Amino acid sequence: MQKQTIFTSSFLFLFISNFLTFIGFEMLLPILPAYLISIHASPFQVGLVTTVFTIGAIIIRPFVGYYLVDNTRKGLAIVAGVTLLIITFIYPFLNTIWLFLLLRFFHGATWGVSTTANSTMAVDLIPKARLGEGIGYFSISTTVGAIVAPSLGILIYNAFSFDILIYSSVILCLLAVIALQFVYSAAPIKHEKQPFRFLEAVFEKDVWFQALLTVLTTLGFGAIITFLVLYGEQKGLDHIFLFFLINAIVSTLLRPFTGKWFDKTGPWSIIIVSAAVGFLSLIVLSYATNNLLLIIAAILFGAGYGTVMPCLQTWTVQKVSEAKSGAANATFLSSFDVGVGISAFILGLLAEWISLEMIFRLVSISFLLVAMLVYKDSMNKKK
């Protein structure tokens, strides 16, 4: 029997589009706080930049998942891509804090539409027998894009200006929309829709367990993106970028192997092992006082967290019917946002009282909880 291919032209163009979209978006993140301060924002208002964005994304995703039950993914993805372009272009023209925050809310909502539509389209394009492997490959466009972008954004901002950074992001958004034109997305099979209920749609009930695991897993990622740069300054680690670079390389190189492992054995063994590795990565990081330990922690985090997340997304999609794949993807992505948001808020409060080393050790427990919950689920499955 001939093995169905993952790398069709449509999959590759969707990969490119998603990659460009993530770079265009993520390159703004480290710069926006500095820009807000330059227009006299308070620390509280700077903190709201992430909060209002996350709220916008979480609110819109249930509606997107419901819409995608029997509507085309490509059309919605293109509309979202064009809207992202327009919203990004508007940033330099706003010098009022509250208008800026309002734009961030709509940016978050549009981002929620774009990421949900793209992920659901990817699921449609991947052969079902190779779903774990395919989503692993597709998630490279997300992880590598998100890791490359902040450094690129800082480089452009320091070398030129905020306006040039915005125009660069707009160009990337435009290229992403152009790439979408070459994606063939078949019309979904029509299904009888259930009435839309927002509270029920926020989290697809059939994947509540996978959503919980996603929230727990992203607590560790939230600690990394919130405190790693500050931790590097405290410890005199002048090559902190190595963590992000090596993390991306390791997680990318492991995707072909881990995807096939998932498709062959299911989610349980690979998530248990990867979560244990994620736990070790944060423990090693908490003791890192030199670049060698930083690199070891990065390798472990790339192998651990970088494997768990695509496995959870695949498992989430597999738990529902094809008609609900959009809703399942929306739930997964919202769970990611919730986990990062909770991590930034709670750990930010704890950081006033305990050291960053203890922060990393404390949040490492979340990986152990994931491993134990998945082990318990595997035992129930066997019974």
N, C-alpha and C positions, 0 to 999 in steps of 0.2 A: 504494500500500500504506500503510495507516494505521500511524503510528509508535506503538509500544507505550509506554505511560506508565510512568515510574519512580515517580512520586509517588502511589501508591495509598494508601488509608487505612491499610493494614497497614504499609507502609513508613514512613509518617509517625509512627505510634504507636511503631514500633520505634526510629526515630530519636530520638523524645522520651525513650523509656525508656533508651536508651544514653547520651544526653546527661545525663540526671539521675543515672544510675549513675556516670558519670565525675566529675561535679561532687561528688557525695556522697563519693566515694573520694578524689579528688585534693585536696579542701579540708583533709584531715587531714594531708597529707604535710609541709607546712612546720612544723606544730605538734607533731607526735609527738616529735621530738628534744628540744624544750623541755620537754615533759611528762615524758619519761623522765629528764631531768636533775633535774626537780623531785622524782622519787621515787628519787634518788640512783643513777642509772645511770652507769657508767663510759663514757668516750669509745668504747672498744671495743664495749660493749654497744649504744651508740647507733648505731654503724656496722652492727651486726648487724640492725638494723630492716629495712634494705633487702635485705640478703643473704638472710635466712631467708624473707622474702616472695617474692623472686625464685625461690628454690629450690622453694618450694611451688607456684608458678605453672608452672614448667618441668616439674616431675615429673608434674603432673596432666594437662597438655594432651595428651600422647599417648593417654591413656586416653579423654579426651573426644573426640578425633578419631576413635578407633576406635568408640566408642559411637554417634557421629553418622552412621556409614555407613548404617545402616538404622533409626534411631530418631528420634523426633520432637525437633525442636530447641526448640520452645516450652515443653514440659514441663520440660526440663532448665534452660532459661533462668529459668523461674519459681522452681524449687527453688533455683537459685543466688542469685537475687535475694532471696528470703526469708532464706536463710542469711547473705548479706552484711548484711542488716538486723540479724539476731540478733547476729552477731559484732561489728558496730559498736557495738551497744547495750551489750555487755559491757565495753568498754574502760575506762570510769571505775571499774569495780569491781575492777580488778586493780592491786595495789600491790606485787606481787612481780615483779622484772625477768624471771625465767625463764618465769613464767607468761605475761607480756606477750609475750615473744618466741615462745612456743609458739602463742599466739593469732595472732600475725603470720604464722606458717607456714600455719595453716589459713585465714587471710584471703587469703594469696597463692594457695592452692589453689582457694579458692572464686572468687576473681577470675579465675583461669585458666579455670574452667568457664564463668563468666558471659560473658567477652569472646569466647571461642571459639564458644559457642552463639549469641550475638547476631550475630557476624560471619557465621557460616554461614547463619543465618536471612536475613540481608540479601542474601547471594548468591542464595538461593532465590527471593527476592521481586523481584529485578532482572531485566528482560528480558536474555537472553544477548547480544543484539546491542548492548546499551547498557551492558555490564557495567563498562567503565572509567569511564564517566560516572557510573553509579549508585554505585559504590564511592567515587568521588571525593566525591559528595554525602554519602554515609553517614559517611565519615571526618571530615566537619565536626563531627559530634556528639562525636567523640573529641578532635580537636585543639582546638576552641574550648572544650569542657568542661574539658579539662586545663589550658588557659591561664587561664580565668576563675577556676577553683576556688581556686588558692593564695591569690590576693588576697582572695577572699571569706572563706576560712578564717581568714586573719590578721585581717581586719576583725572577724569575729564573736568570735574569741578575745580580741582586745584590748578590745572593747567590752563583752563579757560574761564568759564563762568557758569552760574546757575542756568542762564538762558540757553547756553550751548548744550548743557546737560539735558535740558528739557527737549530741545530740538533733536538731539541724538536719540532720545527715547521715542519721540514721535516717529522718526524714520524707522526704527526697529518695529514699532507697532504697524506701520504701513507695510513693511516687508512681510510681517506675519500675516496680515490680511491677504496680501498677494499670494502667499504660499497656500492659503486655504482654498483659493480658487482651483487648485489642481488636486484637491481631495475629492474622491468620489465617495459620497455617502448615500447608501441606498435608503429609500423611504422606509421607516419602521412599519412593522405589521400593526394594523389597527387592533386595538384592544378596547374592551368595554371599560370605561373609566369609573372609578369610585368617586363619590363626591369629595371635593377638596376640603380638608380640615387642617388648618395651619398647625395647631398644636401637635397633631398626630404626624404631620408631614415634616416637622423639624427634624425628627429622627425616625427613620423607617424602622418600625417595630421589629421586623424580622432580622435586623442586623444590630440590635441593641448591644449584644455582647461584643461584636467587633468594634462598635463605636466606643464602648468603654475601654477596650484595649488600646484603641487609637489615642484617646485622651491621655491615658497613662503613659504611653510611649512618648508622646510629644512633650510631656513635662521635662524630660531630659533634654530634648532639643531646645525647648524654651530657655532652660538654664544656660545652655551653650551660647545662644545668640544674645542673651541678655547680659551675661557676666564674663564671657571669655576674654574680651578685650581688656576689661578692667582687671581681671585676674592676671593677665599677662603683664600689665603695667606694675602690679603689686609685686610680682615674682621676678621682674626683670627679664621676661621672655620677649626678646625683641624680634622674634620671627613667628609671631602668633598666626600669621597668614598660612604657615605650614600646616596647621591643624585643618583649616578649611580645604586647602589644596589636596592634601593626602587623603582626607576623608572622602572627597569627591572621586579621586582616582581609584581608591580601594573599592568603594561601593559600586563604581562603574565596572571595574574589571571582574567583580564577583557576580554581576547580574546574569550572565549566561548560565553559570553553574547553579546559582541559587534558584533561578526560575525553573530550570529542569528538575531540581530537587523538589520544589513545590508541586509541580505537575505530576511527579512520579509518586510521591508519598503523602501529599496533602499538606495542610498548613501546620500541623501540630509539632512535629519534630523540628522543623526548620525554625519556627518562631521561638520555641523553647531554647534551642541552642543559641540563636542570635540574640535573644533577650539577655541570656546569661553573659554573652560577650559584651553587650551594651552596658551591663552592670559593671563589669571589669573595667571598661573604658573610662567611666566616670571616677571610679576608685583610683585608677592610675593617674588620671588628670588632677585629682585632688592632692597628689603628692608630687606633681611636676614642678621641679625647680630648675630644670635644664631642658634644652631642645630635644634631647634623646627621649626623655619620658613624654614630652609633648607629642613627638612623632609616634611613639608606641600607643599613646591614648588615641591619636587620630586614626591609626590603623584599626584599632579595636572598635572605635565608634563607627567608622565606615562599614566595617563588617557586621556590626551589631545593629545599630539604628538603621543604617543604609539598607539592610536586608529586611528587617521587620516591617518597615512601612509599605513597600510594594507588596509584600505578602499579605498584609492586612487589607490593602485595597482589593487585591485579587479575591481574597476570602469573602470580603463584603459583597462583591459583585456576584460571586458564585452562590451565595445564600438566597438570592432572589431570582424570580423569573426574568426573562429578557425584557419584558415590559417594564419592570421596575428598576432596570439597571441605572437609569438616570437618577431616580430617587436614592438608590443605594450609594451612587457616587457623591451625590449632594450630602448625604449623611456622613460619609467618610471625610470629605473635605471640611465640613462644618465641625466635625469632631477634632480635626487637626487644629482649626482656628481656636476652638474652645480650650484645647490643651495648652497651646502656646499662650493664650490670654490668661488662663488660670496660673500658669507657671510664672509669667512675668509679674502678675499682681501679688501672689502669695509669697514668692521667693523674694520679690522686691521689699516686702514688709519684713521678712525674716532677716534680710541682709543688714537691716539696721541693728540687729542684735547678735548675729553670729557671723563667723568668718566665711569667706567665699569657699574655702576648702570644705567647710562643713556643709555649705549649700550643695556642692557637688556630691558629697557623700550621702546627704539626706535624699536628694532626688534620685540617686542611683537605685534606691529601694523600689522606685516605680517599675524598673525593668524586672526586678525579682517578682513583683506582684503580677506582671504580665506573664512571666514564665510559669508561675504557680497556677494562675487561672487557666492558662492554656493546657497545662498538664492535667488539671482537674477535668477540663472539658474532654480531653482525649480519653480519660478513664471512663467518663460517662458514655462516650461514644462507643467504646469497646463493650460496655455492659449492654 
